[in-house]
Amino acid sequence: MVVLVVLVGVGAFLAYQNTLPTTVTTNIKSGQKNIPTDGSFAFTFSRSVSPDVLKAAFSITPATDGELYAVSGQTQYAWTPSKPLAELTTYTVGLLPIYDVGHHRVGGGQWSFTTIIIPRVIGLTASDGTQLKDGMEIDPSSTLKLTFNDAMEPVTIKATIGGQVANLKWATDDRSATFSTAGLPSGPLTVSIAAGGRDQTGHTVPAGFTVKTGIYWHDREHRVSLRYPALIQIPNDEFARDQNGLQAADVIFEYLAEGGITRLTAVYENAPNLIGPMRSARFISLKIGRHYRGLLFQSGESAATRARAASDPTPQFFDTIGYQYRTGARYAPDNLMINGDRVAAAENNFFGGISAYTIPKARPDLSGGTGAGSVAVAEHYSTYAYDAATGTYQKTEAGHHYVDASLKQPLRIEMVVVVHTRETLLDVGDGHGAHIHDFDLDSSGAINVYYKGLGYKGTWKSVNSHQPLAFTLDNGQALTLPPGLVWIDVTQ
């Protein structure tokens, strides 16, 4: 009799349970914060629910792509976003009332949650708004801007630039800060944010932020980009100085011409508004043209150079009406000038078949070296003085301090390379005993390198007649030419 009572009681209880609605629980409580942006939202039902019914009743706001799928049978489901959710954003998951597979009612509901934010730098920009990335360059005394993805606690953010603590000036919303590179010399530069900083809600910056950039002196006047280098012959006598456009050159070769006077071959990948004056080429100019795979611009040509050019071909462009012009601001013969757009037009209109080429340059990372604050190149009557404040050398020749006539500022030379080679005096056969200088650039020899106030020794080598000279330091390190102006003195 007792057994019957128990059975009746159990049956009644089961019948009662069958009348109850199906329950649903979730892995996230409504109002919960700091939810991972790549997490899942899970449902657990007390009875089986059809996936199609569940998908039709499911919603998330703001609308976000994702996948709703069964985790275990038809009682456990999860929704996972297709891509990480937005940080520090409140989402609301909705479920309309539905019926399970046994036609039991499932009550609807809403669950709101807020995602976590990981505070970090989302941008480092230069004064002109350019987004800086590893390997890019900035001008001296630039103002840089750090932008964060959240309002930060300024006192916790430690930024260094070039190993020095940056003086950050914060915007009123504490989402960005600016700082200046004024006073820093040219050269490689690393901007870093130390780990451990916090936003205003206490979230911690998980790892350091670093961008490897560099400060280099560039001519920022209007320049025309060239498809391949232009090599422009520039006189260097006292009547030609100060010349226009030297700061914009990538490389300038200096070598003896006649009478103890030097001549320059200035190599450009971007031609400034005004370059000159221009004069004629020499034997070495032809070799430089070959090695640096460009177009040699000059005025006139001696019979000896013309004969050498026939046996050692280098594309050449001579003074042509509509391209070069004579200016009344200088005395002849040192008054033939050319503009950047005319350099590009000459290359495109007459020598469009020359292959595109870029002079290889990269930031040097040198070790060792000895003090070289002042450097003399006796053959050229030149001295180079290192300016630690700018990280560049300034040039004086025969007592004249070099200035770019367009910019009216001293030349800022990033690196000086003295190439030692065989120098020969050749009789040009004019019947008057005239001789010209010739220099070997097709074998190898010694070099002296001056960079950032330090001197290094090494060797140069001609890899082949149509590749730039290769420089190697005595420690075996390949020497790269830095961005900005490099001055190469070719001497004995």
C-alpha positions in Angstrom: 0.0 0.0 0.0 2.9 2.3 0.7 4.4 1.5 -2.6 1.3 2.6 -4.4 1.3 5.9 -2.6 4.9 6.5 -3.6 4.3 5.7 -7.3 1.3 8.0 -7.3 3.4 10.7 -5.8 6.3 10.3 -8.3 3.9 10.3 -11.3 2.2 13.4 -10.1 5.6 15.2 -9.7 6.7 14.3 -13.2 3.4 15.4 -14.6 3.8 18.7 -12.8 7.4 19.2 -14.2 6.1 18.6 -17.7 3.9 21.6 -17.4 6.8 23.9 -16.5 8.3 26.1 -19.2 11.8 25.2 -20.6 14.5 27.3 -18.8 17.5 29.0 -20.5 20.7 30.1 -18.8 23.7 32.0 -20.3 27.4 32.1 -19.7 27.3 35.9 -19.4 25.2 37.8 -16.8 23.3 40.8 -18.0 25.3 43.9 -17.2 28.6 42.1 -17.1 31.7 44.1 -18.1 35.2 43.4 -19.4 34.0 40.6 -21.8 36.7 39.5 -24.2 36.2 40.8 -27.7 36.8 37.3 -29.2 34.6 35.4 -26.7 31.4 33.4 -27.2 27.9 33.9 -25.9 26.5 30.5 -24.8 22.9 29.3 -24.2 22.0 26.2 -22.1 18.3 25.0 -22.3 16.7 22.6 -19.9 15.0 20.8 -22.9 16.0 20.4 -26.5 15.5 23.4 -28.8 15.6 23.2 -32.6 18.5 25.1 -34.1 16.4 26.7 -36.8 13.9 28.0 -34.2 16.7 29.4 -32.1 18.4 31.1 -35.0 15.1 32.8 -36.0 14.7 34.1 -32.4 18.3 35.3 -31.9 19.5 38.8 -32.3 22.5 41.0 -31.3 22.7 44.8 -31.2 24.7 46.5 -32.6 24.2 44.1 -35.5 27.3 41.9 -35.8 28.1 39.0 -38.1 28.6 35.7 -36.3 27.7 32.0 -36.2 25.2 30.3 -33.9 25.9 26.6 -33.6 25.2 23.6 -31.4 27.8 22.7 -28.8 26.1 19.6 -27.3 23.0 18.1 -28.8 20.1 20.5 -28.9 20.4 21.9 -25.4 23.7 23.8 -25.6 24.4 26.5 -28.2 27.0 29.2 -28.7 27.3 32.3 -30.8 30.7 33.4 -31.9 31.5 36.7 -33.8 33.1 36.4 -37.2 35.7 39.0 -36.1 36.5 40.5 -32.8 33.9 42.7 -31.3 34.5 46.4 -30.9 36.3 47.3 -27.7 34.6 49.1 -24.9 31.2 48.6 -26.6 27.9 47.5 -25.0 26.1 44.7 -26.9 22.6 43.3 -26.3 21.7 39.7 -27.1 18.0 39.2 -27.6 16.0 36.0 -27.6 12.3 36.0 -28.6 9.9 33.7 -26.8 9.9 30.3 -28.6 8.8 26.7 -28.1 11.1 23.7 -27.6 10.9 20.5 -29.6 8.3 19.2 -27.1 6.2 22.3 -27.5 7.1 23.7 -24.1 7.3 27.5 -23.9 10.7 29.1 -23.6 10.6 32.6 -22.3 12.5 35.3 -24.2 15.0 37.6 -22.7 17.8 40.2 -23.1 21.4 40.1 -21.9 23.6 43.2 -22.2 27.4 43.1 -21.7 30.3 45.5 -22.3 33.5 44.4 -24.0 36.9 45.0 -22.5 39.3 47.5 -23.9 43.1 47.0 -24.2 44.6 50.4 -24.1 47.3 50.9 -26.8 48.7 53.3 -29.3 46.8 53.3 -32.5 48.9 55.8 -34.4 52.1 57.8 -34.5 51.9 60.7 -36.9 54.3 63.3 -38.2 53.5 67.0 -38.4 51.8 66.7 -41.8 49.6 63.9 -40.6 51.6 61.1 -42.2 51.3 57.8 -40.3 54.8 56.7 -39.3 55.8 53.1 -39.7 59.1 51.3 -39.2 61.7 52.5 -41.7 60.1 55.9 -42.5 61.8 59.2 -41.9 61.0 62.5 -40.3 62.4 66.0 -40.6 64.5 67.6 -37.8 62.5 69.4 -35.1 59.3 67.6 -36.1 56.3 67.4 -33.8 55.0 63.9 -33.5 51.6 62.8 -32.2 50.7 59.6 -30.3 47.0 58.6 -30.5 45.5 56.1 -28.2 42.3 54.1 -28.5 41.1 55.2 -25.1 41.3 58.1 -22.6 44.6 57.4 -20.8 45.9 58.2 -17.3 48.7 60.6 -18.5 51.0 60.2 -15.4 51.3 56.4 -16.1 52.4 56.8 -19.8 56.2 56.8 -20.2 57.4 57.6 -23.7 61.0 57.7 -24.9 62.5 59.1 -28.1 66.0 58.3 -29.0 66.6 57.0 -25.5 65.4 60.3 -23.9 62.1 60.7 -21.9 59.7 62.6 -24.1 57.8 65.6 -22.8 54.2 64.7 -23.6 51.6 67.4 -24.1 48.2 65.8 -23.7 45.0 66.8 -25.5 42.0 67.7 -23.3 40.4 64.3 -23.9 43.6 62.4 -22.9 43.4 60.3 -26.0 46.5 61.8 -27.7 49.7 63.5 -26.9 52.3 65.4 -28.8 56.1 65.8 -28.4 58.9 67.4 -30.3 62.2 66.0 -31.7 63.8 69.4 -31.4 67.4 69.1 -30.2 67.8 65.5 -31.4 70.6 64.9 -34.0 70.0 63.2 -37.3 70.2 59.5 -37.5 68.2 56.4 -36.5 65.5 57.1 -33.9 63.3 54.8 -31.9 60.0 55.9 -30.3 58.8 53.7 -27.5 56.0 53.4 -25.0 56.8 51.4 -22.0 54.4 48.6 -20.8 52.4 49.2 -17.7 50.6 52.4 -18.6 46.9 52.6 -17.8 43.7 54.1 -19.1 41.3 56.0 -16.9 39.3 52.8 -16.1 42.4 51.0 -14.9 43.1 48.8 -17.9 46.8 48.2 -18.4 48.8 48.6 -21.6 49.9 44.9 -22.1 53.1 45.4 -24.1 55.4 48.2 -25.2 54.9 50.1 -28.5 57.9 50.8 -30.7 58.5 52.5 -34.0 61.9 52.7 -35.6 62.1 55.9 -37.6 64.9 58.3 -38.3 65.7 62.0 -38.5 67.4 63.1 -41.7 68.1 66.4 -43.4 66.1 66.6 -46.6 65.5 69.4 -49.0 61.8 70.0 -48.5 61.3 72.5 -51.3 59.2 71.3 -54.2 60.9 68.4 -55.9 60.1 66.2 -58.9 60.4 62.5 -58.5 62.6 60.8 -61.2 62.2 57.3 -62.5 66.0 56.9 -62.6 68.9 59.0 -61.3 69.9 62.3 -62.9 73.6 63.1 -62.7 74.3 66.8 -63.1 77.7 68.3 -63.7 78.2 71.3 -61.4 81.3 73.5 -61.4 83.0 74.2 -58.1 85.2 77.2 -58.7 84.8 80.4 -56.6 82.6 82.0 -59.3 80.2 79.1 -59.2 79.6 79.1 -55.5 77.2 79.1 -53.9 75.4 76.5 -56.1 71.7 75.8 -56.2 70.1 72.5 -55.3 73.0 70.7 -53.6 71.1 69.8 -50.5 68.5 67.9 -52.5 71.1 65.5 -54.0 71.3 62.0 -52.8 75.1 61.7 -53.5 77.6 64.2 -54.6 81.0 63.1 -56.1 83.8 65.6 -55.9 87.1 65.2 -57.9 89.9 67.3 -59.4 89.3 68.7 -62.8 92.1 71.1 -64.0 94.2 73.8 -62.3 93.5 72.4 -58.9 89.8 73.2 -59.2 87.3 70.4 -58.4 84.1 69.5 -60.2 80.9 67.9 -58.8 78.7 65.2 -60.1 75.5 65.5 -58.2 73.2 62.5 -58.3 69.4 63.1 -57.8 66.4 60.8 -57.4 64.2 63.9 -56.8 65.1 67.0 -58.7 64.5 70.4 -56.9 63.2 73.6 -58.4 66.6 74.9 -59.4 69.9 73.1 -60.0 73.1 74.6 -61.2 75.2 76.1 -62.5 76.1 73.3 -65.0 79.3 72.7 -66.8 81.0 69.9 -68.8 81.7 66.3 -67.8 85.1 64.6 -67.2 86.2 61.0 -67.7 85.2 60.1 -64.2 81.7 61.5 -64.8 81.1 58.9 -67.4 82.1 56.2 -65.0 79.8 57.5 -62.3 77.0 57.6 -64.8 77.6 53.9 -65.6 77.8 52.8 -62.0 74.7 54.7 -60.9 72.6 53.9 -64.0 71.3 57.3 -64.8 71.4 60.2 -67.3 74.4 62.5 -67.3 73.4 66.2 -67.7 76.2 68.6 -68.9 77.1 71.6 -70.9 79.5 71.1 -73.8 82.1 68.4 -74.0 85.8 68.4 -74.9 87.1 66.3 -77.8 88.9 64.1 -75.4 85.8 63.4 -73.3 83.7 62.8 -76.4 86.2 60.3 -77.6 86.2 58.5 -74.2 82.4 58.5 -74.2 82.4 56.7 -77.6 84.4 53.9 -76.0 82.7 54.0 -72.6 79.1 54.8 -73.4 77.0 56.7 -70.8 73.6 58.3 -71.7 74.2 62.1 -71.9 72.0 65.1 -72.2 73.6 68.4 -73.4 72.4 72.0 -73.0 69.2 72.2 -75.0 66.9 75.1 -75.6 63.7 74.6 -73.6 65.5 72.6 -71.0 68.6 74.4 -69.6 68.7 78.2 -69.7 71.1 81.0 -68.9 70.3 83.2 -65.9 71.2 86.9 -65.5 71.7 86.3 -61.8 75.1 84.7 -62.5 78.1 85.5 -64.7 78.9 83.3 -67.7 80.0 80.7 -68.1 78.7 79.7 -64.7 75.1 80.7 -65.3 73.6 77.6 -67.0 70.7 76.3 -64.9 68.0 73.7 -65.0 64.7 73.2 -63.2 63.4 70.0 -61.7 60.5 69.6 -64.1 62.9 70.0 -67.1 65.1 67.3 -65.7 62.2 64.9 -65.6 61.0 66.1 -69.1 64.5 65.4 -70.6 64.6 61.9 -69.1 61.0 61.1 -70.3 61.2 62.8 -73.7 64.7 61.7 -74.8 65.7 58.8 -72.7 62.5 57.0 -71.8 64.1 53.6 -72.5 66.5 53.8 -69.5 65.3 51.3 -66.9 63.9 52.5 -63.6 66.5 52.5 -60.9 66.8 53.6 -57.2 70.1 54.2 -55.5 70.2 51.8 -52.5 70.2 53.6 -49.2 69.6 52.3 -45.7 70.3 53.6 -42.2 73.8 52.6 -41.2 74.2 50.8 -37.9 77.9 51.1 -37.3 80.0 50.0 -34.3 83.4 51.1 -33.2 84.9 54.1 -34.9 87.2 56.8 -33.6 86.6 60.5 -33.0 86.2 62.5 -36.2 84.8 65.9 -35.3 86.9 67.6 -37.9 88.0 66.0 -41.2 90.4 67.4 -43.8 90.6 66.3 -47.4 93.9 68.0 -48.5 93.6 67.2 -52.2 90.3 69.2 -52.3 91.4 72.0 -49.9 88.3 70.9 -47.8 87.4 70.4 -44.2 84.3 68.9 -42.7 83.2 69.9 -39.3 80.8 67.7 -37.3 77.8 69.5 -35.7 76.6 67.3 -32.9 73.4 69.3 -32.5 72.2 68.2 -36.0 74.2 65.0 -36.4 75.6 66.3 -39.7 78.8 67.6 -41.2 79.3 71.1 -42.7 81.8 71.7 -45.5 84.4 74.4 -46.0 86.6 74.5 -49.1 89.4 77.0 -49.7 88.0 79.0 -46.8 84.4 79.0 -48.2 81.6 77.7 -46.0 79.2 75.9 -48.3 75.6 77.0 -48.4 72.7 75.9 -50.7 71.9 79.1 -52.6 68.2 78.2 -52.9 67.7 77.4 -49.2 70.2 80.0 -48.0 71.2 77.5 -45.3 74.5 75.6 -44.7 74.8 72.2 -46.4 73.9 69.4 -44.0 75.9 66.3 -45.0 74.9 63.1 -43.4 78.0 61.1 -44.3 81.4 61.8 -45.9 83.2 59.1 -47.8 86.8 59.6 -49.0 87.5 57.2 -51.9 91.2 56.5 -52.5 92.0 55.3 -56.0 94.5 55.5 -58.8 94.7 59.0 -60.3 96.3 59.5 -63.7 97.2 62.6 -65.6 96.4 62.1 -69.3 97.8 64.2 -72.2 94.8 65.2 -74.2 96.9 65.7 -77.3 95.9 69.3 -78.0 99.5 70.2 -78.9 99.7 72.6 -75.9 100.6 70.1 -73.2 97.2 70.1 -71.6 96.5 67.2 -69.2 93.3 66.0 -67.6 92.8 63.9 -64.4 91.4 60.4 -64.7 90.3 58.2 -61.8 89.9 54.5 -61.5 86.4 53.6 -60.3 86.4 50.0 -61.8 88.7 48.1 -59.5 89.0 48.6 -55.7 90.8 50.6 -53.0 90.7 52.1 -49.5 88.0 54.4 -48.0 87.7 56.6 -45.0 84.1 57.1 -43.7 82.9 59.8 -41.4 79.5 59.4 -39.8 78.0 60.9 -36.7 81.3 62.3 -35.6 83.2 59.0 -35.8 85.6 57.8 -38.4 85.9 54.3 -39.9 88.3 52.6 -42.4 87.4 50.2 -45.1 87.5 49.4 -48.8 85.5 50.2 -51.9 85.0 47.8 -54.8 83.5 47.9 -58.2 81.1 44.9 -58.3 80.6 45.5 -62.0 80.6 48.5 -64.3 76.8 49.1 -64.0 76.3 48.7 -60.2 77.1 51.3 -57.5 80.4 51.1 -55.7 80.3 48.6 -52.8 81.7 49.8 -49.5 82.9 47.5 -46.7 84.4 48.5 -43.4 87.5 46.8 -42.0 85.4 44.8 -39.6 83.7 43.1 -42.5 80.5 45.1 -42.1 78.8 46.3 -45.4 78.4 50.1 -45.3 75.1 51.4 -46.4 74.6 55.0 -47.4 72.2 56.9 -45.1 69.2 58.9 -46.3 70.0 62.6 -47.0 73.1 64.0 -48.6 76.2 61.8 -48.9 79.4 63.5 -50.0 82.1 61.4 -51.7 85.5 62.8 -52.2 87.5 60.9 -54.9 91.2 61.3 -54.2 94.5 59.5 -54.6 
